[in-house]
């Protein structure tokens, strides 16, 4: 009997467990309502992700007409190769997609990631790509790391979609040909309730090699201290100072410096190989804006000076893809700047713009001393001046049409004359007179 009772007890336990598992299985099957709730939760999660993702961009389609000697500064072409160079002494026009930017920003909590690409008729290229982390207390201090604009001056921080002129100034393009650089940067701002709340310091360390991989271990230091103030509801002023403290790796033992209008051998020492020639710039910028009955008035100006290393032909372009450039170092004192004015024209959606900029690649030599025998100077030491004027039509909040004409003037020297080939078919412009290098740009921009 004990065995029978035990058998019945075990069978009862098995039946109970089986019934429990069956009931549990039945309960795990979701009802149509539960399926709907699950789907809604999934959609809500996807929506929250999309809310953290922001997509913006702009497209610039343009027509340009350039005189025969226009260079790659105001008449940009991929790879700095202009088709008109194959048929000298003739004007040239073209249609192009200057910029096609698509920017993705994903932000969650104190961190965000940014990726921007440029899609044009010349292909696809990467622009900004970086991460950013804010301090969790005030949110005014942050760390940025990746590939982005160096914090030097005001013009670099102004988006190409907002700038009134088609291109950045000559000195900006010479100093920083790739615009972007690899590195990391700290942004420091006092608390909002502080008397110094209007100040902002951006300071970082960069490879100095543009968007190409770092090829030497040293990094360049770049900083911009900026402040602004608003008077009432109509006037705003701002300004800052900048510093670029860097160097260019030397693959040669010789370095030349200016002395009484000539490049003189300053040092020739095998120990110099592996050192860094100074690449140092200092700048100041100022901005003024005021709302009047005629509309918004904006004035911007900036001045930069410093030491710029290069070779006998001119400046290095600082975009080394393997080892830094070899050859003797020529250290040039440079200076440049601009003043830009934009004025709304009353009730009509038009803005008149004008900009003057200059770049002197060697402030220690000028005029007919450039290219003189024994001076070791040449075309890379000729100063350039530009005066641009134009009209912006703000068709609506997203569409803008720009017409802009730029008159480019070069310093003249009889030591670098214009020449023609033996058969007379090829003309090469010198600097004994002003080059024919003016450029007209008609650009339609759509922002989204």
C-alpha positions in Angstrom: 0.0 0.0 0.0 2.8 2.4 0.7 4.3 1.8 -2.7 0.9 2.4 -4.3 0.3 5.6 -2.3 3.8 6.9 -3.2 3.1 6.1 -6.9 -0.2 8.0 -6.8 1.5 11.0 -5.1 4.2 11.2 -7.7 1.7 10.9 -10.5 -0.3 13.7 -8.9 2.7 15.9 -8.7 3.5 15.3 -12.4 0.0 16.1 -13.4 0.1 19.3 -11.5 3.4 20.4 -13.0 2.1 19.5 -16.5 -1.0 21.5 -16.0 1.0 24.5 -14.6 3.3 24.5 -17.6 0.4 24.2 -20.0 -1.4 27.1 -18.3 1.9 29.1 -18.4 2.2 28.4 -22.1 -1.3 29.5 -22.7 -0.7 32.7 -20.7 2.5 33.5 -22.7 0.6 33.8 -26.0 0.0 37.5 -26.4 -3.5 38.7 -27.1 -4.2 41.1 -30.0 -4.3 44.0 -27.5 -0.9 43.0 -26.1 0.5 42.8 -29.6 -0.8 46.4 -30.3 0.8 47.6 -27.0 4.2 46.0 -28.0 4.1 47.5 -31.4 3.3 51.0 -30.0 6.2 50.7 -27.6 8.5 49.8 -30.5 7.3 52.8 -32.5 7.7 55.0 -29.5 11.3 53.9 -29.1 12.0 54.5 -32.8 10.5 57.9 -32.5 12.7 58.8 -29.6 15.7 57.8 -31.6 14.6 59.9 -34.6 14.0 62.9 -32.3 17.6 62.7 -31.2 18.8 62.7 -34.9 18.9 66.0 -36.8 19.5 66.1 -40.5 20.3 69.5 -42.2 22.2 70.6 -45.3 22.4 72.9 -48.2 23.1 72.8 -52.0 24.9 75.5 -53.9 24.6 75.5 -57.7 26.5 78.2 -59.5 27.7 79.7 -62.8 31.1 81.4 -63.0 32.8 83.6 -65.6 36.5 84.1 -65.0 39.2 86.1 -66.8 42.1 84.1 -68.3 44.5 84.4 -65.4 42.1 83.6 -62.5 43.7 81.3 -59.9 42.2 78.7 -57.6 41.4 81.1 -54.8 38.3 82.8 -56.1 37.8 80.4 -59.0 38.0 77.1 -57.3 38.3 73.8 -59.1 38.9 70.3 -57.8 42.6 69.6 -57.3 43.5 73.2 -58.1 43.5 72.3 -61.8 41.6 74.8 -63.9 40.6 73.8 -67.5 41.4 77.3 -68.7 45.1 76.7 -67.9 45.3 74.5 -71.0 44.3 77.4 -73.2 46.0 80.4 -71.8 44.9 84.0 -72.5 41.3 83.1 -72.9 38.4 83.8 -70.5 36.5 80.8 -69.1 33.1 80.0 -67.8 31.6 77.0 -66.2 28.6 75.6 -64.3 29.2 73.5 -61.1 27.8 72.3 -57.8 30.1 74.2 -55.4 28.8 72.5 -52.3 26.3 69.8 -51.5 26.4 69.4 -47.7 24.5 66.8 -45.7 24.9 67.0 -42.0 23.9 64.4 -39.4 23.8 65.2 -35.7 22.8 62.6 -33.1 22.5 63.9 -29.5 21.7 62.0 -26.3 22.3 63.3 -22.8 25.6 65.2 -22.6 27.1 63.6 -25.7 26.6 64.2 -29.4 28.1 63.0 -32.7 28.4 64.9 -35.9 29.1 63.7 -39.4 28.9 65.8 -42.6 29.6 64.9 -46.2 30.0 67.1 -49.3 28.4 65.7 -52.5 29.2 67.7 -55.7 29.8 67.1 -59.4 33.4 66.3 -58.4 32.4 63.4 -56.2 31.8 62.6 -52.5 34.1 63.8 -49.7 34.0 63.8 -45.9 33.8 67.1 -44.1 33.2 67.4 -40.3 33.2 64.2 -38.3 33.6 64.6 -34.6 32.1 63.8 -31.1 31.3 66.3 -28.5 30.8 66.0 -24.7 29.3 68.7 -22.6 29.9 69.1 -18.9 26.8 67.8 -17.0 26.4 70.8 -14.7 26.3 74.0 -16.8 26.4 72.5 -20.3 28.6 75.5 -21.3 32.0 73.7 -21.3 32.7 70.9 -23.7 35.3 68.7 -25.3 35.3 68.1 -29.0 37.4 65.5 -30.8 37.7 64.5 -34.4 37.9 66.4 -37.7 36.5 70.0 -37.6 37.3 73.7 -38.1 40.2 75.1 -36.2 39.2 77.8 -33.7 41.1 80.6 -35.4 39.4 83.9 -36.1 35.8 84.5 -37.0 35.6 83.6 -40.7 36.4 80.0 -40.2 33.6 79.5 -37.7 31.1 81.2 -40.1 29.3 78.6 -42.2 29.6 78.7 -46.0 25.8 78.8 -46.1 25.7 82.1 -44.2 28.7 83.9 -45.6 27.8 86.7 -48.1 30.9 86.2 -50.3 31.2 83.0 -52.4 34.6 81.9 -50.9 36.7 82.6 -47.9 39.4 85.2 -48.0 42.8 84.6 -49.6 44.8 84.5 -46.4 42.4 82.0 -44.9 42.8 79.7 -47.9 46.6 80.0 -47.9 47.0 79.4 -44.2 44.5 76.6 -43.9 43.9 75.1 -47.4 41.9 72.1 -46.2 39.8 74.3 -43.8 39.4 71.3 -41.4 42.0 69.6 -39.3 42.3 66.5 -37.0 42.5 67.1 -33.3 40.7 67.9 -30.1 39.5 71.1 -28.5 38.2 72.4 -25.2 35.5 75.1 -24.9 35.4 77.0 -21.7 32.7 79.5 -20.7 32.0 81.1 -17.3 28.5 80.5 -15.7 25.6 82.5 -17.1 25.3 84.5 -13.9 28.9 85.5 -14.0 30.2 88.9 -15.0 32.4 87.2 -17.5 29.6 85.1 -19.0 30.0 86.7 -22.4 33.5 85.3 -22.8 34.3 82.1 -24.5 37.7 80.3 -25.0 38.2 77.7 -27.7 41.6 76.0 -27.4 42.8 72.8 -29.0 45.7 70.7 -30.4 45.7 69.7 -34.0 47.9 67.7 -36.3 48.4 70.6 -38.6 48.1 68.3 -41.6 44.6 69.2 -42.6 42.3 66.2 -43.1 45.1 63.8 -43.9 46.5 61.3 -41.3 49.1 62.6 -38.8 52.7 62.0 -40.1 54.7 63.4 -37.2 54.2 63.2 -33.4 54.1 66.9 -32.8 50.7 68.8 -32.7 49.9 72.5 -33.2 48.1 74.6 -30.6 45.3 76.8 -31.8 43.2 79.1 -29.6 40.5 81.8 -29.9 39.3 84.0 -27.0 36.0 85.7 -28.0 33.5 88.0 -26.3 30.2 89.6 -27.3 27.7 92.1 -25.9 24.2 93.2 -26.9 22.9 96.7 -26.4 19.1 96.7 -26.1 17.4 94.9 -29.0 19.2 96.5 -31.9 23.0 96.5 -31.5 25.4 93.6 -31.1 29.2 93.8 -31.0 31.8 91.0 -30.7 35.4 90.4 -31.1 38.3 88.1 -30.3 42.0 87.3 -30.5 43.5 84.2 -32.0 46.8 82.4 -31.9 48.2 79.5 -33.9 51.5 78.1 -32.5 52.8 75.3 -34.6 55.6 74.0 -36.7 56.6 72.3 -39.9 58.9 69.3 -39.8 62.2 70.0 -41.5 63.8 67.4 -43.9 66.6 69.7 -44.8 69.5 71.3 -42.9 69.0 74.9 -44.3 66.7 77.6 -43.3 66.5 81.0 -45.1 65.1 84.2 -43.5 64.5 87.7 -44.8 67.3 90.3 -44.3 67.1 93.7 -45.9 64.8 92.5 -48.7 66.6 89.3 -49.5 66.5 85.7 -48.3 69.7 85.0 -46.5 70.9 81.6 -45.2 70.2 81.9 -41.5 71.4 78.5 -40.5 72.7 75.4 -42.2 73.1 72.6 -39.6 72.6 68.9 -40.0 71.2 68.9 -36.5 68.3 71.0 -37.8 66.9 68.0 -39.7 64.1 66.6 -37.7 63.3 69.9 -36.0 60.3 72.1 -36.7 60.3 75.4 -38.5 57.9 77.9 -36.8 54.4 78.2 -38.2 52.9 80.9 -36.1 50.0 83.3 -36.7 48.3 85.9 -34.5 45.0 87.5 -35.3 42.2 89.9 -34.1 38.6 90.0 -35.3 35.6 92.3 -34.7 31.9 92.1 -35.6 29.2 94.7 -35.5 25.5 94.3 -36.2 22.6 96.7 -35.9 18.9 96.6 -36.8 17.6 99.9 -38.3 14.6 101.0 -40.4 16.5 99.8 -43.5 17.1 96.4 -42.0 20.2 94.6 -40.7 23.6 96.2 -41.0 26.6 93.9 -40.5 30.3 94.8 -40.4 33.1 92.3 -40.0 36.8 92.8 -40.0 39.9 90.7 -39.3 43.7 91.0 -39.3 46.3 88.2 -39.2 50.1 88.3 -39.2 52.8 85.8 -38.4 55.6 83.5 -39.6 54.8 81.2 -42.5 57.4 78.5 -43.6 57.6 77.2 -47.1 60.1 76.7 -49.9 61.7 78.9 -52.6 58.5 78.9 -54.7 56.1 79.9 -51.8 54.2 78.4 -49.0 53.8 74.7 -48.2 50.2 73.7 -48.5 50.4 71.7 -45.3 48.6 68.6 -46.6 51.3 66.0 -46.4 50.1 62.5 -47.4 53.3 60.7 -46.6 56.4 62.4 -45.3 56.5 66.2 -44.9 57.9 68.0 -47.9 61.7 68.0 -48.4 63.8 71.0 -49.3 65.2 74.1 -47.9 63.0 76.1 -45.5 62.1 79.7 -46.4 60.5 81.5 -43.5 58.3 84.4 -44.6 56.7 87.1 -42.5 53.0 87.3 -43.7 50.1 89.6 -43.1 46.5 89.7 -44.4 42.9 90.6 -43.5 39.6 91.8 -44.7 36.6 94.0 -44.0 33.1 92.9 -45.0 29.9 95.0 -45.1 26.4 93.7 -45.6 23.3 96.0 -45.7 19.7 95.1 -46.1 17.8 97.3 -48.5 14.7 98.3 -46.7 11.5 96.3 -47.2 12.7 94.4 -50.3 14.4 91.0 -49.6 17.7 92.2 -51.0 21.1 92.7 -49.3 24.0 94.6 -50.7 27.5 93.2 -49.8 31.0 94.4 -50.3 34.3 93.0 -49.1 37.9 94.1 -49.4 40.7 91.6 -48.5 44.4 91.5 -48.9 47.2 89.0 -48.5 50.9 89.8 -48.4 53.0 86.6 -48.4 56.2 88.5 -47.6 56.0 91.8 -45.8 59.7 92.4 -46.0 59.9 92.8 -49.8 57.7 94.7 -52.3 57.4 96.1 -55.8 60.5 95.7 -58.1 62.5 94.2 -55.3 60.5 91.0 -55.8 62.4 88.7 -58.1 65.5 90.8 -58.0 68.8 89.1 -58.7 70.2 87.4 -55.6 67.1 88.0 -53.6 65.8 84.4 -53.9 62.3 86.0 -54.0 59.7 85.4 -56.7 56.0 84.9 -57.5 55.4 83.4 -54.1 56.2 86.8 -52.6 53.7 88.9 -54.6 50.9 90.6 -52.6 47.3 90.3 -53.7 44.3 92.5 -53.1 40.6 91.8 -53.9 37.5 94.0 -53.9 34.2 92.1 -54.2 30.7 93.5 -54.4 27.4 91.8 -54.9 23.7 91.4 -54.2 21.8 88.8 -52.2 18.2 88.0 -52.9 16.5 86.1 -50.1 13.8 84.5 -52.1 12.3 82.8 -49.1 13.6 81.3 -45.8 15.4 78.4 -47.6 16.3 79.9 -51.1 18.9 82.5 -51.8 20.4 83.9 -55.0 23.8 85.6 -55.0 25.4 87.7 -57.7 29.0 88.6 -56.9 31.9 90.2 -58.8 35.4 90.1 -57.5 38.2 92.4 -58.8 41.6 90.9 -58.1 44.7 93.1 -58.1 48.3 91.9 -57.8 51.4 93.7 -56.7 53.5 94.4 -59.8 57.3 93.9 -60.3 59.3 94.3 -63.5 61.5 91.4 -62.4 58.8 88.8 -63.2 57.6 89.6 -66.8 55.0 87.9 -68.9 56.4 85.5 -71.4 55.2 83.6 -74.5 56.4 80.2 -75.8 58.5 80.0 -78.9 55.6 79.2 -81.2 53.6 82.0 -79.7 50.6 79.7 -78.8 51.1 79.7 -75.1 51.0 82.8 -73.0 52.1 82.8 -69.3 51.2 85.8 -67.3 53.8 87.4 -65.1 53.6 90.2 -62.6 54.9 93.1 -64.6 51.3 94.3 -64.8 48.0 93.5 -63.3 46.7 90.1 -64.3 43.4 89.5 -65.9 41.9 87.4 -63.0 38.5 88.9 -62.1 35.7 86.5 -61.4 31.9 86.7 -61.6 29.8 84.2 -59.6 26.0 83.6 -59.8 25.0 81.1 -57.1 21.6 79.7 -56.1 21.5 78.1 -52.6 18.9 75.9 -51.0 19.0 75.2 -47.3 17.1 72.6 -45.5 
